[in-house]
Amino acid sequence: MEKGNRLKMENPKDGFSPSVRQLPHNIEAEQALLGAILINNDALESVSDFLKAEHFFETLHQKIFSTILHMIKKGKVANPVTLKSFIPAEEKIGDITIFHYVVRLAKEAVTIINAEDYGQVIYDLFIRRSLINLGNQVVNTAFEAPLELTPTQQIETIEHQLFELADKGKYGGGFENFDTAIAKALDMASAAKKRSSQLSGLATHINTLDEKMGGLQPSDLIILAGRPSMGKTALATNIAFNIANACKRDTNTQQNEGGIIGFFSLEMSSEQLATRIISEQTEVSSSDIRRGNLSEEQFAKIIHTTHQLQTAPLYIDQTGGYPLPN
């Protein structure tokens, strides 16, 4: 598209002076994607699972994409002619009307092959703009925070917003070819074969559990459920320690039988968890350890064991009040 007939994007949104950095955007990618969809509506399929109108930087492009999306969802063909009734067709952009601008988008589109790439560029830039906006909010709130908003509450709000943004920053989901799924299954079997434990996942080192589950898998969310005082925390602590204790930091990941563990404890302190682990490893009652009711032999055994345990990469966070992301 000739420079004179392109959208005038200098300081398009906020009246920034030339010395101020503009928000990241790529008008050419937006134009190329819209043009590709206009010449072949099938191009929308490659971006429809992650791209929305709000992800476009230019307001007019948001309107055009939204209209295209609505028409195709209704089973209609979206092209410059069918779009004309739903856009401000006679308004001017420079020396041409918006209708002629849409016609030019379609006319100068070369191929639909790169439509997904254009969509990902647009989406990534939207995420970057969102990060910048969030950063500005953090600074402004820190300067002008109301009395009732504590720094801890501000941090929690920021964490929640960052989590939402991180979740938004993912694309490429949807249907997956069966051959890709087969390749992943083969990789999992290969990883299990390389491990001495013969497990595809990370061993808990509780034999019965590993035999039934095949180890802990990266894609799994595992919930330990049971009535109070049934040993849920004890089991979770044992699994966490077993994995950390088996970790060899200088070993290839696929051959490693352990891992670095982060343990969030909302009901027990780090000292209580450590006491449980020491009790388990030394076979000395945790109540005796807490009361100091120990023989010389037991105390020596505890000292020897703790020296061995100190190298295990197990990190305990006992911070209370963490908000659960939606």
VEXNU-535090 format. One record per residue (C-alpha): x, y, z. Coordinates in pm, whole numbers, plus 50000, padded with zeros to 5 digits. Layout:
# VEXNU-535090
XYZ/...
***
This chain:
# VEXNU-535090
500005000050000/501405033749903/502545055050191/500245083650102/497185061150118/498065043050439/496445051750769/497995082250929/499365066051243/501595093251382/500495098151743/497215080151668/495815074552016/496815098652284/498235129552121/501805120352219/504555144152120/507155129751876/509705127352160/507545102552355/507755065752265/504645052452094/502965020852208/504204990352013/502084982351708/502374969751350/499874985751115/501254966350817/500554932950988/497004944151069/496434955150709/497914922850570/495724900850789/492524919950711/493324918750340/493994881250353/490644874750522/488804897150276/490124878049973/489574844050136/487344841050441/488954807450525/491974827050651/489944836250958/490084800051078/493814802651150/493364831651396/489784829251522/490694808451830/492924835451981/492484868851802/489784894251891/488924928651756/490304945552068/493784931751992/494154954851691/495884988051760/494025009051505/490385015951595/489205013151233/490864979151203/489024968251518/485734978251354/486574960751026/487684928451196/484654928251426/482324932351127/484094904950930/483904881451228/480194888251280/479344882650913/481294850150881/479754836551201/476334843751046/477334822750745/477714852750513/480574861550281/482744890350405/484244911750129/484464949250064/481054950049897/479184931050171/480984950850442/480034984550297/476674987050475/478194979850817/481145003850821/481345041950796/482045037450426/481955074050319/484175087750595/487595099050477/491065085850563/493405111050414/492265114850055/490235082450024/487045069550182/486965040750429/485225019250167/488025024949918/490525018050196/488874983950255/488904977349879/492614985449875/493244961550167/491704933149966/493324943549639/496854944549777/496624912249979/498964886949820/498344854150004/496534838950301/499424815550387/500894839150647/497574848650809/498334830551135/501774846851156/500194881251111/497644872851380/500344862451626/502284894651562/499144915251631/498354895151945/501894897052085/501934934752040/498574937152219/500074918352516/503074941852517/500774972152518/498804956652803/502024951752999/502914988252949/499444999253063/499684976753368/503114991053450/501735026353431/498865016553662/501345002253914/503365034453918/500305056953943/498715036254219/501965035554416/502145073554400/498475080654463/497275050454664/494295057254894/494845051855265/492705020455274/494835003455004/497854987355170/501024978754974/500234941755025/496794946354869/498344964954578/500814936554520/497974911154530/496014931254273/499044933654046/499714896254079/496114888853983/496274911953680/499614897153571/498194862153602/495234871753383/497604887553130/499834856653128/496764835453064/495744858452779/499254856552633/498734820852513/497594811352166/497834781551941/495314759852127/492364742051971/492424709851770/495644689951743/496514664651474/496464628451591/499994623151460/501184651151692/499484634251988/501114601051890/504534617851874/504014631852225/503034597352355/506164582652196/508324609552357/506754601252694/507524564152650/511084572452545/511574594052855/510284565753076/512694541252913/515664563952983/514824566953353/516014539553585/512594540653754/510904531753420/508294558853484/507124584353230/506604610153506/508474621253815/508674593854077/507094599954417/509284571354550/506164556154704/506114523654505/502384516054511/501534551654406/504114551854126/502874518453990/499314531553965/500094566753836/503314562153640/504804591153833/503744627653842/502984640453491/503554676953385/499974680053256/498314666953574/496614685753857/496574661454150/494354667954451/494804649454782/491334647354936/490164632455264/488584639255600/490504659155865/493424640956032/493594614355760/497234622055674/496904644555367/499664668555477/501904639655584/501564623055243/502134655755055/505194663155270/506644628455207/506144631554831/507704666354824/510714655455029/511234623154833/511364642054504/513664669154641/515944643654808/516314624454481/517214655654283/520644657054124/521124692353993/524004683453760/522044655753582/520174657253252/516474664453313/515254632353146/517614611153357/516954629153685/514844609853935/513974640754140/513294677854115/513404711654288/510294715754505/508334746354614/505964737554902/503194762054998/501994755855352/499014775355485/498344754855799/501794744055922/504964764155978/508234755455807/509564743156144/506634719156184/507094705455832/510834701355887/510144683156216/507804659156035/510434651555773/513174646256034/510844623556231/510074603255919/513744599455825/515044591656175/512044571456299/511984593156611/508574605656727/507894641756624/506394648456967/509644636357130/511634659256900/509454689256992/509724682057365/513434673757350/512694639657501/515664623357325/518394599257416/521984607257322/521794581357046/518584596256905/519964631656918/523154621056739/521034603756474/518984635556424/522124656856387/523604632556132/520354630855935/519784668455925/523254673655777/522244650755492/518834666955448/520114702755428/521234698655066/517774688254943/516294715654715/513044719154912/511714754754958/508824761755196/506564792355166/504374797155473/502924830655364/499214832455441/496474850355252/497534842454895/494634851154663/493464823054438/493434834154070/490094830753897/
***
